[in-house]
């Protein structure tokens, strides 16, 4: 044992470093304990993929459909395959169970919604990838792991709200926190 | 035990891999010296290889032949990559890696030690290429989890091989894949916790890996010198590679720290240069000297260039480089004399 001590310490050192980094980076995520579920919509009007006739807004804590204010820019040629749809899909994310489910507009209307963006207990939702790009990608891409983040101060917790047929460029939009 | 029994025993130990020809040669060259004659710091006396001209020629031809063979394979594959199809592409990368591994193992017991090491090196280099080709063909993206799993499996695989075969190159291969595993795990932790890679933590992680290289190299040589009085050239090379990697892993992050670390880096560079002498590693001493020059230039440019102007700074830098080079040679020689 004593004979191999330098080698053993040499092997242990990287393992200890990994444990320290894990402790330093994972522990702050334990602080993320939001109380309120939230609703978001997928798909926004864009130049290439989709056009929604209606969009959502919150009035006095209730979700409503309003005619889209989106105007197709004059300097773009409208693609022939541009999909014209009624309204973006709605999803409810349950923070306690970390479960995502699609909900109808009628169900969404039943909730009292705080459009935030900060919840009453101080949380925010950020959409979009937040990976460590660049040299880290040499060790494999992990961009599909999370595409939204619940944040409070410096603490961040990733959540996966991947929805079928949804690309990052066609967007997620935050509707509000359920009171 | 009479002479014939002793020869039979040595022959058996050579065949079952307990001892290899290089170790036997080192034993012959080191003859009656024992490890107690060496200080704990290790002063790596190297076995003089008593190879015949034919043996030397064979070693050189092995290396030249392997390089030409590899170049031929690479060119042939590159020219016919699209035509050889899925099976051909996988076979020509992963297949050759497996065949090389088998050759490396098969030749490790005999006198073809150099060829065995070359075969293992080819195998270790082609395995990731083969896996990348395979994954690309079956349309699987290389995720972080996959890198962790693969580097772990390959590192353990070569570590087990090293346990049975006792081949110097396998130590380096195991360490290279363990290093990949280490950084992949760190990347995974950062990514899982959704934190951007924190530069300073990453730098400390690299420094820790550098210290680990030093300790492993030191322990490796120390263990050899406890059993024999001399190390082989290849064992010394393994140690040299690890010391070089260790020196770079410690000094590169240190000189990139800002603020008060600009000045602490001088102490660290000086400590590493002294360590270079302590472990008898000229390459460590040389790299540390080089970093001393870089650090002096960087600090002078950062803090004094505006006050003194660039022409004066160029004269100063030139003088400093000459001065450091001159004094480092002097220091090395005086330390050698003292020792």
HADDOCK unambig.tbl for C-alpha pairs under 7 A between the chains (distance, minus, plus):
assign (segid A and resid 4 and name CA) (segid B and resid 219 and name CA) 6.42 0.50 0.50
assign (segid A and resid 6 and name CA) (segid B and resid 215 and name CA) 5.10 0.50 0.50
assign (segid A and resid 6 and name CA) (segid B and resid 216 and name CA) 6.21 0.50 0.50
assign (segid A and resid 6 and name CA) (segid B and resid 218 and name CA) 6.96 0.50 0.50
assign (segid A and resid 6 and name CA) (segid B and resid 219 and name CA) 4.98 0.50 0.50
assign (segid A and resid 7 and name CA) (segid B and resid 215 and name CA) 5.80 0.50 0.50
assign (segid A and resid 7 and name CA) (segid B and resid 216 and name CA) 4.44 0.50 0.50
assign (segid A and resid 7 and name CA) (segid B and resid 219 and name CA) 5.15 0.50 0.50
assign (segid A and resid 10 and name CA) (segid B and resid 212 and name CA) 4.03 0.50 0.50
assign (segid A and resid 10 and name CA) (segid B and resid 213 and name CA) 6.70 0.50 0.50
assign (segid A and resid 10 and name CA) (segid B and resid 215 and name CA) 5.02 0.50 0.50
assign (segid A and resid 10 and name CA) (segid B and resid 216 and name CA) 5.33 0.50 0.50
assign (segid A and resid 11 and name CA) (segid B and resid 212 and name CA) 6.53 0.50 0.50
assign (segid A and resid 13 and name CA) (segid B and resid 208 and name CA) 6.61 0.50 0.50
assign (segid A and resid 13 and name CA) (segid B and resid 212 and name CA) 6.25 0.50 0.50
assign (segid A and resid 14 and name CA) (segid B and resid 182 and name CA) 6.99 0.50 0.50
assign (segid A and resid 14 and name CA) (segid B and resid 208 and name CA) 6.40 0.50 0.50
assign (segid A and resid 14 and name CA) (segid B and resid 209 and name CA) 6.01 0.50 0.50
assign (segid A and resid 17 and name CA) (segid B and resid 205 and name CA) 6.42 0.50 0.50
assign (segid A and resid 18 and name CA) (segid B and resid 186 and name CA) 6.31 0.50 0.50
assign (segid A and resid 22 and name CA) (segid B and resid 189 and name CA) 6.03 0.50 0.50
assign (segid A and resid 25 and name CA) (segid B and resid 190 and name CA) 6.73 0.50 0.50
assign (segid A and resid 25 and name CA) (segid B and resid 193 and name CA) 5.96 0.50 0.50
assign (segid A and resid 26 and name CA) (segid B and resid 193 and name CA) 5.49 0.50 0.50
assign (segid A and resid 29 and name CA) (segid B and resid 193 and name CA) 6.81 0.50 0.50
assign (segid A and resid 130 and name CA) (segid B and resid 194 and name CA) 6.76 0.50 0.50
assign (segid A and resid 131 and name CA) (segid B and resid 191 and name CA) 6.06 0.50 0.50
assign (segid A and resid 131 and name CA) (segid B and resid 194 and name CA) 6.80 0.50 0.50
assign (segid A and resid 131 and name CA) (segid B and resid 196 and name CA) 6.88 0.50 0.50
assign (segid A and resid 132 and name CA) (segid B and resid 191 and name CA) 6.44 0.50 0.50
assign (segid A and resid 132 and name CA) (segid B and resid 196 and name CA) 5.56 0.50 0.50
assign (segid A and resid 132 and name CA) (segid B and resid 197 and name CA) 6.12 0.50 0.50
assign (segid A and resid 136 and name CA) (segid B and resid 187 and name CA) 6.18 0.50 0.50
assign (segid A and resid 139 and name CA) (segid B and resid 144 and name CA) 5.59 0.50 0.50
assign (segid A and resid 139 and name CA) (segid B and resid 147 and name CA) 5.97 0.50 0.50
assign (segid A and resid 139 and name CA) (segid B and resid 184 and name CA) 5.07 0.50 0.50
assign (segid A and resid 140 and name CA) (segid B and resid 142 and name CA) 5.34 0.50 0.50
assign (segid A and resid 140 and name CA) (segid B and resid 143 and name CA) 4.28 0.50 0.50
assign (segid A and resid 140 and name CA) (segid B and resid 144 and name CA) 3.85 0.50 0.50
assign (segid A and resid 140 and name CA) (segid B and resid 147 and name CA) 5.95 0.50 0.50
assign (segid A and resid 141 and name CA) (segid B and resid 142 and name CA) 6.50 0.50 0.50
assign (segid A and resid 141 and name CA) (segid B and resid 143 and name CA) 4.70 0.50 0.50
assign (segid A and resid 141 and name CA) (segid B and resid 144 and name CA) 5.45 0.50 0.50
assign (segid A and resid 142 and name CA) (segid B and resid 143 and name CA) 5.70 0.50 0.50
assign (segid A and resid 142 and name CA) (segid B and resid 144 and name CA) 5.72 0.50 0.50
assign (segid A and resid 156 and name CA) (segid B and resid 194 and name CA) 6.45 0.50 0.50
assign (segid A and resid 157 and name CA) (segid B and resid 193 and name CA) 6.61 0.50 0.50
assign (segid A and resid 157 and name CA) (segid B and resid 194 and name CA) 6.47 0.50 0.50
assign (segid A and resid 158 and name CA) (segid B and resid 194 and name CA) 6.01 0.50 0.50
